[in-house]
Amino acid sequence: MVSPFQQLCWHLLLKPTDWFINPELNASAGLDSGTGGATLETHIGYDFDNGAYIQAGPAAVLPDTGENEVELTGKAGISGGPLYGEISFSTGDELSLGFKTGAKFSF
């Protein structure tokens, strides 16, 4: 019997182009103070053949006041034609979810 870990390793060797790394910095600035917080996400993800993707990893939360934290964040989404949708999560003091949808037009 092949373990799930062995299956993952075998798949990584056979189809390495489906995997990706997605570092992302989300920062804000206050209109009054000029300062804000930031979150640095360091995700590892996988692209499926049908246009869907999933990614997750640690995120350094750097608030403008208070202590820095490391949380787990992730996203899953799908696109078809110009339309796309995404759901995201973040751990911390409580689990938070986000939803996004939109369209991308090339010309």
Contact map, one row per residue, 1 for C-alpha under 8 A:
11100000000000000000000000000000000000000000000000000000000000000000000000000000000000000000000000000000000
11110110000000000000000000000000000000000000000000000000000000000000000000000000000000000000000000000000000
11111110000000000000000000000000000000000000000000000000000000000000000000000000000000000000000000000000000
01111111000000000000000000000000000000000000000000000000000000000000000000000000000000000000000000000000000
00111111100000000000000000000000000000000000000000000000000000000000000000000000000000000000000000000000000
01111111110000000000000000000000000000000000000000000000000000000000000000000000000000000000000000000000000
01111111111000000000000000000000000000000000000000000000000000000000000000000000000000000000000000000000000
00011111111100000000000000000000000000000000000000000000000000000000000000000000000000000000000000000000000
00001111111110000000000000000000000000000000000000000000000000000000000000000000000000000000000000000000000
00000111111111000000000000000000000000000000000000000000000000000000000000000000000000000000000000000000000
00000011111111110000000000000000000000000000000000000000000000000000000000000000000000000000000000000000000
00000001111111110010000000000000000000000000000000000000000000000000000000000000000000000000000000000000000
00000000111111110000000000000000000000000000000000000000000000000000000000000000000000000000000000000000000
00000000011111110000000000000000000000000000000000000000000000000000000000000000000000000000000000000000000
00000000001111111110000000000000000000000000000000000000000000000000000000000000000000000000000000000000000
00000000001111111110000000000000000000000000000000000000000000000000000000000000000000000000000000000000000
00000000000000111111000000000000000000000000000000000000000000000000000000000000000000000000000000000000000
00000000000000111111000000000000000000000000011100000000000000000000000000000000000000000000000000000000000
00000000000100111111100000000000000000000001111000000000000000000000000000000000000000000000000000000000000
00000000000000001111110000000000000000000001111000000000000000000000000000000000000000000000000000000000000
00000000000000000011111000000000000000000111100000000000000000000000000000000000000000000000000000000000000
00000000000000000001111100000000000000001111100000000000000000000000000000000000000000000000000000000000000
00000000000000000000111110000000000000011110000000000000000000000000000000000000000000000000000000000000000
00000000000000000000011111000000000000011100000000000000000000000000000000000000000000000000000000000000000
00000000000000000000001111100000000001111000000000000000000000000000000000000000000000000000000000000000000
00000000000000000000000111110000000001110000000000000000000000000000000000000000000000000000000000000000000
00000000000000000000000011111000000111100000000000000000000000000000000000000000000000000000000000000000000
00000000000000000000000001111100001111000000000000000000000000000000000000000000000000000000000000000000000
00000000000000000000000000111110111110000000000000000000000000000000000000000000000000000000000000000000000
00000000000000000000000000011111111100000000000000000000000000000000000000000000000000000000000000000000000
00000000000000000000000000001111110000000000000000000000000000000000000000000000000000000000000000000000000
00000000000000000000000000000111110000000000000000000000000000000000000000000000000000000000000000000000000
00000000000000000000000000001111111000000000000000000000000000000000000000000000000000000000000000000000000
00000000000000000000000000001111111100000000000000000000000000000000000000000000000000000000000000000000000
00000000000000000000000000011100111110000000000000000000000000010000000000000000000000000000000000000000000
00000000000000000000000000111100011111000000000000000000000000110000000000000000000000000000000000000000000
00000000000000000000000000111000001111100000000000000000000011111000000000000000000000000000000000000000000
00000000000000000000000011110000000111110000000000000000000011110000000000000000000000000000000000000000000
00000000000000000000000011100000000011111000000000000000001111000000000000000000000000000000000000000000000
00000000000000000000001111000000000001111100000000000000001111000000000000000000000000000000000000000000000
00000000000000000000011110000000000000111110000000000000111100000000000010000000000000000000000000000000000
00000000000000000000111100000000000000011111000000000001111000000000000000000000000000000000000000000000000
00000000000000000000111000000000000000001111100000000011110000000000000011000000000000000000000000000000000
00000000000000000011110000000000000000000111110000000011100000000000000000000000000000000000000000000000000
00000000000000000011110000000000000000000011111000001111000000000000000000000000000000000000000000000000000
00000000000000000111000000000000000000000001111100001110000000000000000000000000000000000000000000000000000
00000000000000000111000000000000000000000000111110111100000000000000000000000000000000000000000000000000000
00000000000000000100000000000000000000000000011111111000000000000000000000000000000000000000000000000000000
00000000000000000000000000000000000000000000001111110000000000000000000000000000000000000000000000000000000
00000000000000000000000000000000000000000000000111110000000000000000000000000000000000000000000000000000000
00000000000000000000000000000000000000000000001111111000000000000000000000000111000000000000000000000000000
00000000000000000000000000000000000000000000001111111100000000000000000000011110000000000000000000000000000
00000000000000000000000000000000000000000000111100111110000000000000000000011100000000000000000000000000000
00000000000000000000000000000000000000000000111000011111000000000000000001111000000000000000000000000000000
00000000000000000000000000000000000000000011110000001111100000000000000001110000000000000000000000000000000
00000000000000000000000000000000000000000111100000000111110000000000000111100000000000000000000000000000000
00000000000000000000000000000000000000001111000000000011111000000000000111000000000000000000000000000000000
00000000000000000000000000000000000000001110000000000001111100000000011110000000000000000000000000000000000
00000000000000000000000000000000000000111100000000000000111110000000011110000000000000000000000000000000000
00000000000000000000000000000000000000111000000000000000011111000001111000000000000000000000000000000000000
00000000000000000000000000000000000011110000000000000000001111100001111000000000000000000000000000000000000
00000000000000000000000000000000000011110000000000000000000111110011100000000000000000000000000000000000000
00000000000000000000000000000000000111000000000000000000000011111111000000000000000000000000000000000000000
00000000000000000000000000000000001111000000000000000000000001111100000000000000000000000000000000000000000
00000000000000000000000000000000000010000000000000000000000000111110000000000000000000000000000000000000000
00000000000000000000000000000000000000000000000000000000000000111111000000000000000000000000000000000000000
00000000000000000000000000000000000000000000000000000000000001101111100000000000000000000000000000000000000
00000000000000000000000000000000000000000000000000000000000111100111110000000000000000000000000000000000000
00000000000000000000000000000000000000000000000000000000000111000011111000000000000000000000000000000000000
00000000000000000000000000000000000000000000000000000000011110000001111100000000000000000000000000000000000
00000000000000000000000000000000000000000000000000000000011110000000111110000000000000000111000000000000000
00000000000000000000000000000000000000000000000000000001111000000000011111000000000000000111000000000000000
00000000000000000000000000000000000000001010000000000001111000000000001111100000000000011110000000000000000
00000000000000000000000000000000000000000010000000000111100000000000000111110000000000011100000000000000000
00000000000000000000000000000000000000000000000000000111000000000000000011111000000001111000000000000000000
00000000000000000000000000000000000000000000000000011110000000000000000001111100000001110000000000000000000
00000000000000000000000000000000000000000000000000011100000000000000000000111110000111100000000000000000000
00000000000000000000000000000000000000000000000000111000000000000000000000011111000111000000000000000000000
00000000000000000000000000000000000000000000000000110000000000000000000000001111111110000000000000000000000
00000000000000000000000000000000000000000000000000100000000000000000000000000111111100000000000000000000000
00000000000000000000000000000000000000000000000000000000000000000000000000000011111000000000000000000000000
00000000000000000000000000000000000000000000000000000000000000000000000000000011111100000000000000000011100
00000000000000000000000000000000000000000000000000000000000000000000000000000011111110000000000000001111000
00000000000000000000000000000000000000000000000000000000000000000000000000001111011111000000000000001111000
00000000000000000000000000000000000000000000000000000000000000000000000000001110001111100000000000111100000
00000000000000000000000000000000000000000000000000000000000000000000000000111100000111110000000000111000000
00000000000000000000000000000000000000000000000000000000000000000000000000111000000011111000000011110000000
00000000000000000000000000000000000000000000000000000000000000000000000011110000000001111100000011100000000
00000000000000000000000000000000000000000000000000000000000000000000000011100000000000111110001111000000000
00000000000000000000000000000000000000000000000000000000000000000000001111000000000000011111001110000000000
00000000000000000000000000000000000000000000000000000000000000000000001110000000000000001111111100000000000
00000000000000000000000000000000000000000000000000000000000000000000001100000000000000000111111000000000000
00000000000000000000000000000000000000000000000000000000000000000000000000000000000000000011111000000000000
00000000000000000000000000000000000000000000000000000000000000000000000000000000000000000011111100000000000
00000000000000000000000000000000000000000000000000000000000000000000000000000000000000001111111110000000000
00000000000000000000000000000000000000000000000000000000000000000000000000000000000000001110011111000000000
00000000000000000000000000000000000000000000000000000000000000000000000000000000000000111100001111100000000
00000000000000000000000000000000000000000000000000000000000000000000000000000000000000111000000111110000000
00000000000000000000000000000000000000000000000000000000000000000000000000000000000011110000000011111000000
00000000000000000000000000000000000000000000000000000000000000000000000000000000000011100000000001111100000
00000000000000000000000000000000000000000000000000000000000000000000000000000000001111000000000000111110000
00000000000000000000000000000000000000000000000000000000000000000000000000000000001110000000000000011111000
00000000000000000000000000000000000000000000000000000000000000000000000000000000011100000000000000001111100
00000000000000000000000000000000000000000000000000000000000000000000000000000000011100000000000000000111110
00000000000000000000000000000000000000000000000000000000000000000000000000000000010000000000000000000011111
00000000000000000000000000000000000000000000000000000000000000000000000000000000000000000000000000000001111
00000000000000000000000000000000000000000000000000000000000000000000000000000000000000000000000000000000111
